[in-house]
């Protein structure tokens, strides 16, 4: 689904190569400053690497902007939902459909019936708890806000979903629901790249784990090799 080949954007990361297969959750773990968030932002077109290649479904993909990434089937749930994931002045409905307006529009006008149907489906499938779709998204709990962020990107029908700290700062119940949804998406064939600073979360949700250290991939672990001690040790910079 996704292949990254020698991707380099100095001084943030260098010579990063990995593959995400259909139906697989690949975790990326690293300490603060390891380059993990800079890497996924580059894959989504938020920065332009100096060299390297990205392939989507086996084909070279020029992802020099988020709009190009979305068109190729890449979606990013960012690490900071408050400043990067939501438009707080808008309601739940508009936040859910904002990246999908083209497919909901006919000429210059939005198909309101189609939009309402999509939003109802989002609320049901993601268990978003809101008294109204017209409620400002800022009034929701953190967990429900994160579900809205996830839902709006799923509405773009991605083939590759990048999740950066998807359960940070939300309650236990919402964490379990989001994790369950991620498992279902992988089971349906989506390729998922999961970035988290919480090692137990990465271990619990991933099929493989890549460890970033000092701006590079320092190790790769298959499920049968998972252990907090081994992965944590790999993430610690030499000399520390």
N, C-alpha and C positions, 0 to 999 in steps of 0.2 A: 504493500500500500504506500509506503514511504521509504525512500532510500536517500540517505545523506552521505555524500562522498567528499572527504577532505575539506569540509567547510571551515573557512577561516575568516575571522573578523577581529584583527588585532586592535587593541590589546585584550579583547574580551574572551576569545576562545580561538583555538588553533587545531587544524587537522582533525576535525571531528567526523567520524564515519560510523554509521549504524543503519540498521534496517528495521522497519516495523511491518510485520506480516498481517494478513487478513485475520481478523478475530483475535488479535494479540494485544495485550496491555504491556507496554514496555515502560518501566519506571526509570526515571533519572533522579539519582540522589547525589547530593553534594553539599558541602558546607557553604555558608554565605561567602560570596566572592568567587565561587568555583566556576561561574560562567553559565550555570544552568538556565537561568531566566533569559539572559542575553541570547543564548542559543535558540530557544523556542521563539523568541521575538523575531529573530532573523528568518526562521523557517516560515513565519507568518507574514514576512515582508515588511516588518516595522523597521528594519535596518538592512543595509546592503553589504553582505560579506565581500571581502576582497577577492577571494577565490573559492573554488569548490563547486559542487553541483547538487541540486535537489531533484529527485525524480518522484513523480506521483504515478502510481499504477504502471510503473516501468518506463514512463516517458519523461524526458527532461522537462522541467517546469521552471519558467522564468517568474519567480515570485518577488518582484521588486516592489510590490505594494500589497497591502491587505486586500484590496479589491481583486488583484490578480490571484492571490492565494485563495480567496473565497470562490472565485470562478473555477479554480482547479480542484475544489473540494476539500480545502483545509480550513479548519475553524480553531480559534483559540479562546479558551476561557481564561482570562488574565488573573494574575495573583491578587490584584487589588480590585475587588468588585465595586467599591465605593467610588473610586475615581476613574477606573478604566472600564468597568463592566456595565454600568447603568447610567441612564440619564434621569436624574432624580426629579426633575420638574415634570416628567411625563408619567402617565399612569402605567399600570401593569400591562395592559393590552398593547400599548404603543412600544413599550420596551421589548415585549416578546416578538413583535413583528417588524421592528425597525430594520434588521438586516435583510428582510425578505419582501420588501415592498414591491420590488419588480415583479415577482411572481404573483403578488396579490393585486396587481394593478392591470387595468385595461385602459390603454391610452394614458390620460392624465389622472384618472380617478381610481381610487382604491375600491376593490370589491368588498364592501363592508360585511356582507354575508359570509364570504369566504374567510375574511379575517376573524370574525367572531367564531366560526367553526374551528379554525386553527387554534385559537386561544383556548377554547373549551377543551380541546384535545390535549393541549399542553398542561393545563391545570389538572386534568384527570390523570394523565400518565406520570407527571412529576409530583403529584400530590401537593400542589402549591396551595397554601392556606391563605385565602384572601376573601373578605366579604363581598368584594366587587372588583371586576376587571378595570373599573374606572378609578380605583384607589391609587393615589400616588405611590410609586414603588418604594419611596423612602419611608413609608409608614409600615412596611412589612418587617418581620423579624429577619435577622441575618441569614438564617437558613433558607427562608422563603425567597429572599433576594437572590441568593446563590442559585436556587432552582430556576429563577427567572433568567439569570445569565446563561445557565446551561441550556434552558429551553430555547432562548432566542438563537443560539448558535446551532442547535439541532435542527431548527427550522430551515437552515440553509442546506440541509441534506449533505453533510460532509462525508467524505470517505476516510479522512484522517481527522481525528479530534485530539487537540492538544489541551491538556488540563494542567494549569499551573496553580498549585496549592488549592485544590478544589474544595477542601473541607476546612480550611483555616477559619477560625473564629465563629464556628456555628455549633449548635447544640448536638448532643449525641444522637437524638432521633433523626434530625435532618442529615447528619453524617451517614447514618445507616441507609437512609433512603437514596441518597446520592450514590453511595457505593453500590447499592443494588442496581441502580439504573445503569451505572458504568459497566457492571458485569453483563447486564442484558444487552447493551450496545455491542460489546465485544462478542457475545454469543451470536448476535445477528450478523457479524462479519465486519464490523467497523475496525479500523486500525486506531489504537489509542496510545498516545504518548502522555505519561503521567509524571509530572514534576512535583516533588514534595520534599520539604525539609524534615518531615516526620518519618523516621525510618520504619517504625511499625506499620504505618499506613502503606508505604511503598512495598514492604514485604507482603502485607496482607492482600494487596490488590494486583500485583504485577505477575506476569509470566516470566519475564526476564528483567534484570536490573542493570543499568549502566551507571557507573560511578564516575562523577567528574571531580577532578582534583587539579588545581593549578591550571585551569582553563582547557584541560584536555580530558578525553576519556581515559581513565586510569585502570578500569577493570570492568568485566562483564560477568554476571552471575546468573546461572540457570536456576530454576525453582529448587532443584534438589541440593543446590549449594547455598541457599539462603540461610544466613545467620546474622544477627545484629552485630556480633563481634567482628566477623570477617568483613562485612560491608562497611561498618564504621571505621575499621582500621584502614581499609583501602581509601577512604575519603580524607584521611588525615594527611596533611602535607608532610613531605619528608623533612626530618629535622625537628618536628614538633613533639 
